[in-house]
Amino acid sequence: MVEFAFPRARGRRRCCNIPGHPIRTAVPAMTSKELLRLATYASVATATVLIVAKATAWFATGSVSVLASLVDSVMDVGASLINLFAVRYSLMPADQEHRFGHGKAEALAGLGQATFIAGSAIFLILHAVDRLLEPVPIGNVAGGSAVMGFAIVMTLGLLTVQRYVIRRTGSTAIRADALHYATDLATNAATLLALLLAAYGFSGLDPIFGLGIAAYILYSASRIGRDAIHLLMDRELPDAEREEIRRVAEGTPGVLGIHGLRTWQSGQRKVIQMHIELEPDLALREAHRIAVEVERRLLEREPEADVTIHQDPEGAAQHVAHNPGDAFS
Protein backbone atom coordinates (compact mmCIF):
# COMPACT_ATOMS: atom_id res chain seq x y z
CA MET A 1 0.00 0.00 0.00
CA VAL A 2 1.38 3.38 -0.96
CA GLU A 3 1.75 5.96 1.76
CA PHE A 4 0.80 9.58 1.12
CA ALA A 5 2.29 11.89 3.72
CA PHE A 6 1.00 15.33 4.68
CA PRO A 7 3.78 17.95 4.65
CA ARG A 8 5.21 18.77 8.04
CA ALA A 9 5.45 22.35 9.15
CA ARG A 10 9.01 23.52 9.51
CA GLY A 11 10.52 26.04 11.87
CA ARG A 12 10.73 26.42 15.63
CA ARG A 13 7.68 26.23 17.88
CA ARG A 14 7.46 27.50 21.38
CA CYS A 15 6.05 25.13 23.98
CA CYS A 16 3.99 26.20 26.93
CA ASN A 17 5.91 28.48 29.32
CA ILE A 18 5.62 26.61 32.62
CA PRO A 19 6.84 28.65 35.63
CA GLY A 20 10.23 27.40 36.81
CA HIS A 21 10.96 25.60 33.52
CA PRO A 22 12.92 26.94 30.56
CA ILE A 23 11.14 27.60 27.29
CA ARG A 24 11.85 24.74 24.87
CA THR A 25 11.85 24.93 21.11
CA ALA A 26 11.22 22.10 18.66
CA VAL A 27 14.10 21.17 16.39
CA PRO A 28 13.08 21.82 12.77
CA ALA A 29 12.83 18.74 10.55
CA MET A 30 15.44 18.40 7.82
CA THR A 31 14.21 19.07 4.30
CA SER A 32 14.46 16.49 1.53
CA LYS A 33 17.38 18.38 0.00
CA GLU A 34 19.26 18.40 3.32
CA LEU A 35 18.62 14.69 3.85
CA LEU A 36 19.82 13.81 0.35
CA ARG A 37 23.01 15.79 0.82
CA LEU A 38 23.59 14.16 4.20
CA ALA A 39 23.24 10.67 2.69
CA THR A 40 25.56 11.38 -0.26
CA TYR A 41 28.30 12.99 1.84
CA ALA A 42 28.11 10.15 4.39
CA SER A 43 28.41 7.60 1.58
CA VAL A 44 31.55 9.17 0.08
CA ALA A 45 33.18 9.60 3.49
CA THR A 46 32.45 6.01 4.55
CA ALA A 47 33.74 4.50 1.30
CA THR A 48 36.96 6.56 1.50
CA VAL A 49 37.72 5.42 5.05
CA LEU A 50 37.03 1.79 4.13
CA ILE A 51 39.36 1.91 1.12
CA VAL A 52 42.29 2.90 3.35
CA ALA A 53 41.44 0.21 5.92
CA LYS A 54 40.91 -2.58 3.37
CA ALA A 55 44.02 -1.71 1.36
CA THR A 56 46.04 -2.08 4.54
CA ALA A 57 44.38 -5.44 5.25
CA TRP A 58 44.98 -6.73 1.71
CA PHE A 59 48.69 -5.85 1.76
CA ALA A 60 48.95 -7.65 5.11
CA THR A 61 47.00 -10.79 4.17
CA GLY A 62 47.11 -11.22 0.39
CA SER A 63 43.56 -12.61 0.61
CA VAL A 64 41.42 -12.68 -2.55
CA SER A 65 38.32 -12.11 -0.42
CA VAL A 66 39.86 -8.99 1.11
CA LEU A 67 40.84 -7.82 -2.37
CA ALA A 68 37.25 -8.41 -3.48
CA SER A 69 36.02 -6.25 -0.65
CA LEU A 70 38.66 -3.59 -1.42
CA VAL A 71 37.73 -3.42 -5.10
CA ASP A 72 34.09 -3.14 -4.12
CA SER A 73 34.92 -0.18 -1.87
CA VAL A 74 36.86 1.51 -4.68
CA MET A 75 33.77 1.09 -6.85
CA ASP A 76 31.75 2.51 -3.96
CA VAL A 77 33.69 5.75 -4.08
CA GLY A 78 33.17 6.06 -7.83
CA ALA A 79 29.47 5.25 -7.51
CA SER A 80 29.03 7.56 -4.52
CA LEU A 81 30.71 10.43 -6.35
CA ILE A 82 28.35 9.86 -9.27
CA ASN A 83 25.50 9.93 -6.76
CA LEU A 84 26.80 13.10 -5.14
CA PHE A 85 26.84 15.07 -8.39
CA ALA A 86 23.65 13.47 -9.74
CA VAL A 87 21.65 14.24 -6.59
CA ARG A 88 22.91 17.83 -6.53
CA TYR A 89 21.91 18.22 -10.20
CA SER A 90 18.54 16.52 -9.72
CA LEU A 91 17.65 18.97 -6.93
CA MET A 92 18.01 21.96 -9.25
CA PRO A 93 14.64 23.63 -9.96
CA ALA A 94 12.95 23.36 -13.34
CA ASP A 95 14.21 25.74 -16.01
CA GLN A 96 13.27 26.75 -19.54
CA GLU A 97 14.95 23.70 -21.08
CA HIS A 98 13.89 21.20 -18.41
CA ARG A 99 10.26 22.00 -17.58
CA PHE A 100 9.82 18.80 -15.54
CA GLY A 101 12.98 19.50 -13.54
CA HIS A 102 16.19 17.45 -13.43
CA GLY A 103 14.97 14.46 -11.42
CA LYS A 104 15.95 11.82 -13.97
CA ALA A 105 19.60 12.51 -13.17
CA GLU A 106 19.02 10.15 -10.23
CA ALA A 107 18.08 7.32 -12.59
CA LEU A 108 21.17 8.03 -14.71
CA ALA A 109 23.24 7.81 -11.53
CA GLY A 110 21.67 4.43 -10.76
CA LEU A 111 22.57 3.20 -14.26
CA GLY A 112 26.14 4.43 -13.77
CA GLN A 113 26.32 2.60 -10.43
CA ALA A 114 25.16 -0.62 -12.06
CA THR A 115 27.98 -0.31 -14.61
CA PHE A 116 30.57 0.29 -11.87
CA ILE A 117 29.33 -2.67 -9.83
CA ALA A 118 29.27 -5.06 -12.81
CA GLY A 119 32.83 -4.03 -13.76
CA SER A 120 34.11 -4.73 -10.25
CA ALA A 121 32.43 -8.15 -10.25
CA ILE A 122 34.10 -9.16 -13.54
CA PHE A 123 37.51 -8.11 -12.18
CA LEU A 124 36.95 -10.21 -9.06
CA ILE A 125 35.96 -13.27 -11.07
CA LEU A 126 39.17 -13.10 -13.10
CA HIS A 127 41.33 -12.66 -9.99
CA ALA A 128 39.58 -15.44 -8.07
CA VAL A 129 40.03 -17.88 -10.97
CA ASP A 130 43.73 -16.99 -11.09
CA ARG A 131 44.05 -17.76 -7.35
CA LEU A 132 42.23 -21.06 -7.80
CA LEU A 133 44.79 -22.06 -10.44
CA GLU A 134 47.77 -20.71 -8.44
CA PRO A 135 46.98 -20.75 -4.68
CA VAL A 136 48.76 -18.24 -2.40
CA PRO A 137 48.87 -18.61 1.40
CA ILE A 138 47.07 -15.99 3.53
CA GLY A 139 48.99 -14.08 6.21
CA ASN A 140 48.08 -11.87 9.21
CA VAL A 141 44.57 -13.26 9.51
CA ALA A 142 43.97 -11.50 12.85
CA GLY A 143 44.69 -8.04 11.42
CA GLY A 144 42.57 -8.67 8.36
CA SER A 145 39.68 -9.92 10.48
CA ALA A 146 39.82 -6.81 12.66
CA VAL A 147 39.65 -4.56 9.60
CA MET A 148 36.66 -6.46 8.17
CA GLY A 149 34.87 -6.21 11.52
CA PHE A 150 35.46 -2.45 11.44
CA ALA A 151 34.11 -2.33 7.87
CA ILE A 152 30.93 -4.13 8.92
CA VAL A 153 30.28 -1.60 11.71
CA MET A 154 30.89 1.37 9.38
CA THR A 155 28.62 -0.06 6.70
CA LEU A 156 25.81 -0.75 9.18
CA GLY A 157 25.99 2.86 10.36
CA LEU A 158 25.79 4.19 6.81
CA LEU A 159 22.87 1.90 5.93
CA THR A 160 20.96 3.18 8.96
CA VAL A 161 21.34 6.76 7.69
CA GLN A 162 20.47 5.83 4.11
CA ARG A 163 17.32 3.89 4.99
CA TYR A 164 16.07 6.81 7.07
CA VAL A 165 16.64 9.15 4.11
CA ILE A 166 14.88 6.72 1.73
CA ARG A 167 11.83 6.60 4.02
CA ARG A 168 11.69 10.39 4.07
CA THR A 169 12.48 11.13 0.41
CA GLY A 170 11.97 7.97 -1.69
CA SER A 171 15.15 8.86 -3.61
CA THR A 172 16.03 6.45 -6.42
CA ALA A 173 19.73 7.30 -6.28
CA ILE A 174 19.97 6.78 -2.52
CA ARG A 175 17.98 3.54 -2.82
CA ALA A 176 20.49 2.30 -5.41
CA ASP A 177 23.38 3.36 -3.17
CA ALA A 178 21.82 1.62 -0.17
CA LEU A 179 21.39 -1.58 -2.17
CA HIS A 180 25.05 -1.29 -3.11
CA TYR A 181 26.11 -0.97 0.51
CA ALA A 182 23.79 -3.78 1.58
CA THR A 183 25.75 -5.88 -0.91
CA ASP A 184 28.94 -4.61 0.71
CA LEU A 185 27.67 -5.77 4.09
CA ALA A 186 27.25 -9.27 2.71
CA THR A 187 30.69 -9.22 1.05
CA ASN A 188 32.33 -7.95 4.23
CA ALA A 189 30.70 -10.74 6.25
CA ALA A 190 31.75 -13.34 3.66
CA THR A 191 35.31 -11.97 3.67
CA LEU A 192 35.47 -12.16 7.45
CA LEU A 193 34.25 -15.76 7.32
CA ALA A 194 36.86 -16.63 4.67
CA LEU A 195 39.64 -15.19 6.86
CA LEU A 196 38.44 -17.09 9.91
CA LEU A 197 38.35 -20.33 7.92
CA ALA A 198 41.87 -19.62 6.64
CA ALA A 199 43.03 -19.34 10.25
CA TYR A 200 41.92 -22.96 10.72
CA GLY A 201 43.73 -24.19 7.60
CA PHE A 202 41.00 -23.77 4.97
CA SER A 203 42.74 -21.10 2.89
CA GLY A 204 41.72 -22.88 -0.32
CA LEU A 205 38.16 -21.65 0.26
CA ASP A 206 39.25 -17.99 -0.06
CA PRO A 207 38.99 -17.74 -3.90
CA ILE A 208 35.72 -19.69 -3.79
CA PHE A 209 34.30 -17.08 -1.43
CA GLY A 210 35.62 -14.43 -3.81
CA LEU A 211 33.68 -16.01 -6.69
CA GLY A 212 30.52 -16.14 -4.57
CA ILE A 213 30.90 -12.47 -3.66
CA ALA A 214 31.40 -11.57 -7.33
CA ALA A 215 28.23 -13.44 -8.33
CA TYR A 216 26.24 -11.60 -5.67
CA ILE A 217 27.66 -8.26 -6.85
CA LEU A 218 26.58 -9.03 -10.44
CA TYR A 219 23.07 -9.84 -9.21
CA SER A 220 22.92 -6.51 -7.35
CA ALA A 221 24.10 -4.66 -10.46
CA SER A 222 21.29 -6.19 -12.50
CA ARG A 223 18.68 -5.07 -9.95
CA ILE A 224 20.01 -1.50 -9.81
CA GLY A 225 20.22 -1.29 -13.60
CA ARG A 226 16.69 -2.65 -14.04
CA ASP A 227 15.19 -0.09 -11.63
CA ALA A 228 17.08 2.77 -13.30
CA ILE A 229 15.89 1.71 -16.76
CA HIS A 230 12.28 1.57 -15.54
CA LEU A 231 12.57 5.18 -14.33
CA LEU A 232 14.24 6.39 -17.52
CA MET A 233 11.51 4.69 -19.58
CA ASP A 234 8.75 6.42 -17.54
CA ARG A 235 7.27 3.24 -16.14
CA GLU A 236 3.87 3.70 -14.51
CA LEU A 237 3.67 4.08 -10.74
CA PRO A 238 2.72 0.91 -8.82
CA ASP A 239 -0.92 -0.19 -9.09
CA ALA A 240 -1.61 0.66 -5.45
CA GLU A 241 -0.55 4.28 -6.02
CA ARG A 242 -2.60 4.55 -9.20
CA GLU A 243 -5.67 3.22 -7.43
CA GLU A 244 -5.21 5.75 -4.63
CA ILE A 245 -4.91 8.57 -7.17
CA ARG A 246 -8.05 7.33 -8.92
CA ARG A 247 -9.92 7.09 -5.62
CA VAL A 248 -9.02 10.66 -4.62
CA ALA A 249 -10.02 12.09 -8.01
CA GLU A 250 -13.31 10.18 -8.30
CA GLY A 251 -14.17 11.10 -4.71
CA THR A 252 -14.15 14.82 -5.50
CA PRO A 253 -17.69 16.29 -5.72
CA GLY A 254 -18.65 16.99 -9.32
CA VAL A 255 -16.33 14.37 -10.86
CA LEU A 256 -18.37 11.72 -12.67
CA GLY A 257 -15.38 9.61 -13.68
CA ILE A 258 -11.79 9.74 -14.90
CA HIS A 259 -9.88 8.32 -17.84
CA GLY A 260 -6.50 8.74 -19.49
CA LEU A 261 -4.66 8.39 -16.16
CA ARG A 262 -0.90 8.42 -16.78
CA THR A 263 1.73 8.48 -14.08
CA TRP A 264 5.49 8.23 -13.74
CA GLN A 265 8.34 9.12 -11.41
CA SER A 266 10.96 11.78 -12.15
CA GLY A 267 13.50 11.85 -9.33
CA GLN A 268 11.73 13.10 -6.20
CA ARG A 269 8.65 14.16 -8.16
CA LYS A 270 5.66 12.07 -9.19
CA VAL A 271 3.98 13.17 -12.43
CA ILE A 272 0.20 12.66 -12.67
CA GLN A 273 -1.90 13.36 -15.75
CA MET A 274 -5.59 12.57 -16.17
CA HIS A 275 -8.89 13.53 -17.77
CA ILE A 276 -11.86 14.09 -15.48
CA GLU A 277 -15.44 13.68 -16.73
CA LEU A 278 -17.95 16.38 -15.79
CA GLU A 279 -21.57 17.29 -16.53
CA PRO A 280 -21.77 18.25 -20.25
CA ASP A 281 -23.62 21.53 -19.59
CA LEU A 282 -21.37 22.68 -16.74
CA ALA A 283 -20.13 26.29 -16.88
CA LEU A 284 -16.44 26.67 -17.69
CA ARG A 285 -15.77 28.46 -14.40
CA GLU A 286 -17.36 25.64 -12.39
CA ALA A 287 -15.48 22.98 -14.41
CA HIS A 288 -12.24 24.79 -13.64
CA ARG A 289 -13.11 24.98 -9.94
CA ILE A 290 -13.69 21.21 -9.78
CA ALA A 291 -10.38 20.51 -11.55
CA VAL A 292 -8.55 22.78 -9.11
CA GLU A 293 -10.16 20.93 -6.20
CA VAL A 294 -9.01 17.55 -7.59
CA GLU A 295 -5.50 18.95 -7.92
CA ARG A 296 -5.59 20.34 -4.37
CA ARG A 297 -6.62 16.95 -2.94
CA LEU A 298 -3.87 15.15 -4.81
CA LEU A 299 -1.22 17.65 -3.74
CA GLU A 300 -2.44 17.41 -0.16
CA ARG A 301 -1.36 13.77 -0.19
CA GLU A 302 1.67 14.11 -2.48
CA PRO A 303 2.97 17.70 -2.10
CA GLU A 304 5.83 17.37 -4.62
CA ALA A 305 3.68 15.95 -7.44
CA ASP A 306 3.30 17.57 -10.86
CA VAL A 307 -0.44 17.32 -11.65
CA THR A 308 -2.08 18.05 -15.02
CA ILE A 309 -5.88 17.70 -15.35
CA HIS A 310 -7.98 18.00 -18.50
CA GLN A 311 -11.75 18.46 -18.25
CA ASP A 312 -14.05 16.44 -20.54
CA PRO A 313 -17.84 16.20 -20.79
CA GLU A 314 -19.14 12.86 -19.56
CA GLY A 315 -18.85 10.17 -22.23
CA ALA A 316 -16.11 11.90 -24.24
CA ALA A 317 -13.71 9.03 -23.58
CA GLN A 318 -15.85 6.79 -25.81
CA HIS A 319 -15.42 9.05 -28.85
CA VAL A 320 -11.99 10.73 -28.57
CA ALA A 321 -8.58 9.03 -28.39
CA HIS A 322 -6.55 11.66 -26.55
CA ASN A 323 -3.30 9.73 -26.43
CA PRO A 324 -2.17 6.22 -27.44
CA GLY A 325 -1.35 5.48 -23.80
CA ASP A 326 -4.94 6.22 -22.72
CA ALA A 327 -5.98 2.77 -23.92
CA PHE A 328 -4.16 1.24 -20.92
CA SER A 329 -5.51 3.58 -18.22
Secondary structure, DSSP 8 states (H G I E B T S, - for coil): ----------S--B----TTS---B------HHHHHHHHHHHHHHHHHHHHHHHHHHHHHH--HHHHHHHHHHHHHHHHHHHHHHHHHHHTS---SS-TT-STTHHHHHHHHHHHHHHHHHHHHHHHHHHHHHS------HHHHHHHHHHHHHHHHHHHHHHHHHHHHH--HHHHHHHHHHHHHHHHHHHHHHHHHHHHTT-GGGHHHHHHHHHHHHHHHHHHHHHHHHHHHTT----HHHHHHHHHHHHTSTT--EEEEEEEEEETTEEEEEEEEEE-TT--HHHHHHHHHHHHHHHHHH-TT-EEEEEEEETTGGGT----GGGGG-
